[in-house]
């Protein structure tokens, strides 16, 4: 509870700093607030023993999901300083909303009652709807915000319908409610709740919003959607399946397998034809979500770590890619493949770190992405999902084409060479994420032991 109190206090303080003359304190105060909340989780400091009358649980996997979300926020917050050129008055709004969204994310990964899940989703979603339309000078940003809002409201309605059916079957909103009989109505409620969560994760066929919203949203906040929102969604799905999975009918697990396979197949095929790098990364994120979903097919307490490992590997690589795209957009004013031609000759550092991140997303050896895919698919093979593993491997190899096509562009010689650099604090964050990606690929046990 202490971490949520700290985040609420600092988010409100940051918003008020926007009205003061001390606007230089906005980002330091924001980072300090998120770091303090993360420290509370790491040292297991609590204000009260009960979290919302035991409607939340912050132990085990929930605690790790929360730490990952807060760590990602610490990496993203410094980049909000890039908005200073548009006027520092907006920095307080963006920083405050981002911190408030973390509260929603923590509630999503820690809920034991569906009311807390719904509140968490709405807190996170409302902040993201606003941040998607943060660039009011561009029509595409406003369009992205409106699309995200309309489809998000539709998904929330589906989720609420599922929760209502669950209450009708159990007379309770709690995940640990007593199930007297496994009825068709109860399984229908599970199906609708899964559909509502699948929208947040952007799984096929609930993925249609992702490419358009990712492309129109300011890239720094696209990075937020691709990481914090996705980790929160998978954390919520973990709580749901780990508690209710034992009561699910076998056909629901077959459906989840089909959704995972469809996400991998459809997203990789669509990514092949994209000229916008942000749209390509959106489809890449959908495919990665399909891989992560494979880890839920035989969810046990002892095999939770491959899911968290994959999420960390994906989040680190996605952050580097989207933040690199942001800097390229600032120079070339678009995110097409052509804008990345000759990037190595203009900014060697950015080309190298983005190449490492893309190789990790593709599952290249000596990267965290390779080990993440290996762990998830190995777990699926052990429980007999051989056909799913084979299809996943085929399309993982196919995905290397569009990743290396972009890498080839970055290292291709261009006549129009304009050398430029990014500031050292930003370069330090990108370098740290890439070094972590390589270390987790070479010595994965270091990260696995931390997760366990």
C-alpha positions, -999 to +999 in steps of 0.1 A: +000+000+000+029+023+007+041+023-029+006+034-042+005+062-016+040+074-027+030+073-064-002+092-057+016+119-036+044+124-062+021+124-092+000+151-075+031+170-065+044+169-101+012+183-115+013+212-090+050+219-099+037+226-134+020+258-120+052+269-102+084+285-113+104+255-103+097+235-134+132+222-135+123+200-105+095+181-124+116+153-138+139+148-108+109+146-085+091+122-109+121+098-110+126+100-072+089+092-066+090+061-089+123+050-075+110+052-039+079+032-048+102+006-065+124+005-033+093-002-012+086-032-033+122-045-033+124-041+005+088-052+010+079-021+030+041-017+037+020+010+053-008-014+063-007-052+062-040-054+042-041-040+007-077-027+000-091-052+026-071-081+010-084-072-025-048-071-037-018-093-032+017-080-036+037-112-030+054-136-054+049-129-091+027-098-085+056-081-067+080-089-096+055-076-122+052-044-102+090-039-099+093-044-137+066-018-144+083+007-121+118+000-136+104+006-171+089+039-159+123+050-145+138+045-180+111+064-198+106+094-175+140+111-184+130+112-221+100+133-213+125+161-211+124+160-249+090+178-247+107+209-231+113+224-266+075+226-269+071+244-236+079+231-201+043+235-190+034+202-207+061+182-189+043+183-156+011+170-172+028+142-191+050+131-161+020+132-137-002+112-160+025+086-165+030+082-128-008+079-122-009+052-149+016+032-129-009+030-101-034+014-125-007-010-137+002-021-102-035-027-094-038-048-126-009-071-117-019-074-080-057-078-080-075-105-061-109-090-067-123-081-102-133-047-090-097-038-084-089-051-119-115-029-135-103+002-115-067-005-125-076-009-162-095+024-162-068+043-143-041+030-168-063+034-198-075+070-192-039+081-188-029+064-220-059+079-239-047+114-230-010+106-237-019+092-271-032+126-281-004+145-264+008+161-297-022+183-304-004+199-334-007+166-353-041+152-365-027+117-364-021+120-326-057+131-320-069+103-343-049+077-323-063+090-290-099+088-303-094+053-318-078+041-286-106+056-265-135+041-286-120+006-288-109+007-252-144+015-241-157-014-262-131-037-246-140-025-211-177-033-218-168-069-228-147-072-196-175-059-174-200-083-190-176-112-182-172-100-146-210-097-143-215-133-155-187-144-131-206-127-102-239-144-113-222-178-111-202-173-078-220-144-060-185-129-055-160-107-074-131-125-058-107-147-078-107-173-050-145-175-048-159-210-042-169-227-075-198-251-068-201-264-104-182-257-137-211-244-158-212-232-193-221-197-181-190-197-159-168-206-189-185-179-209-175-154-183-139-167-184-140-162-222-152-126-220-127-117-193-099-132-214-112-112-245-112-079-225-076-085-213-065-097-248-074-062-261-049-045-237-022-070-247-031-066-284-036-103-293-052-114-325-082-108-332-082-079-308-051-062-323-066-039-349-061-008-328-024-013-322-007-003-355-028+029-360-025+040-324+012+032-322+019+052-354-001+083-344+010+085-307+041+105-299+069+079-299+079+082-263+044+073-252+042+046-278+072+031-259+050+033-228+021+015-245+044-012-258+060-019-225+041-008-194+007-015-208+017-048-221+034-059-189+004-048-169-019-067-192+001-099-190+003-095-152-035-093-150-038-123-173-014-142-150-035-135-119-066-146-138-053-179-152-033-188-121-064-185-099-092-195-123-074-218-147-082-249-127-119-244-133-116-237-170-128-262-196-103-278-219-118-260-249-108-226-234-071-238-234-074-248-270-088-214-278-059-197-260-035-219-281-053-208-312-051-171-302-013-175-295-007-192-329-029-166-348-010-137-331+023-151-342+012-160-378-009-129-386+014-103-370+046-117-387+029-118-421+015-082-417+049-069-405+066-080-437+048-054-458+051-023-435+070+007-445+064+026-412+089+013-386+064+021-358+037+000-375+063-028-380+072-027-343+035-027-335+030-060-354+062-073-339+047-066-304+016-086-313+038-115-324+059-113-292+026-113-272+017-146-290+050-161-279+044-150-243+009-164-243+023-198-251+038-197-216+003-196-201-008-229-215+006-249-186+008-223-159+022-235-127+039-216-098+073-232-107+072-223-144+062-186-141+097-174-145+099-179-183+070-156-188+086-128-167+120-134-183+103-130-218+085-098-207+117-082-194+136-091-226+108-078-247+104-046-227+142-038-229+144-043-266+111-025-274+122+005-253+155+008-272+137+005-306+110+030-300+133+055-283+157+052-312+128+058-336+119+090-316+154+105-323+153+095-360+119+111-363+132+143-347+158+145-375+139+132-405+103+140-395+090+106-404+094+069-394+096+053-428+123+028-436+140+053-459+146+076-429+169+050-413+191+047-444+227+054-435+219+058-398+252+042-389+271+070-407+250+097-391+248+083-356+268+050-351+258+046-315+221+047-322+224+023-352+243-002-330+220-002-300+189-004-322+205-033-342+211-052-309+175-046-298+161-058-332+182-089-331+169-096-296+133-092-308+140-116-336+155-142-312+191-139-323+217-158-303+236-142-274+206-119-267+179-121-240+153-125-268+169-158-279+169-172-243+133-160-237+120-178-268+140-209-259+126-210-223+090-205-234+090-230-263+109-255-243+082-254-216+055-258-243+073-288-258+075-305-224+037-304-221+032-318-255+024-287-277+048-298-304+028-285-333+025-251-317+063-250-311+071-259-347+048-232-361+062-207-337+098-215-347+090-212-384+075-177-380+103-167-356+127-174-384+104-155-408+104-124-385+142-121-389+136-109-425+119-077-415+142-070-386+173-075-407+158-055-436+158-025-412+193-032-400+204-034-436+189+001-441+208+015-411+242+002-423+236+010-460+257+039-473+239+072-479+251+102-498+232+125-474+253+122-443+245+146-414+264+137-383+244+142-351+244+129-315+221+123-286+227+136-251+247+115-228+219+107-202+198+093-230+227+074-245+235+059-211+199+045-206+200+030-241+234+015-236+224+001-202+194-016-217+215-031-245+242-043-222+215-059-200+201-076-231+234-091-240+242-102-204+208-119-201+216-137-234+250-149-224+243-156-187+205-160-183+209-176-149+217-142-134+183-129-143+165-162-137+178-164-102+166-128-095+131-137-108+129-169-088 
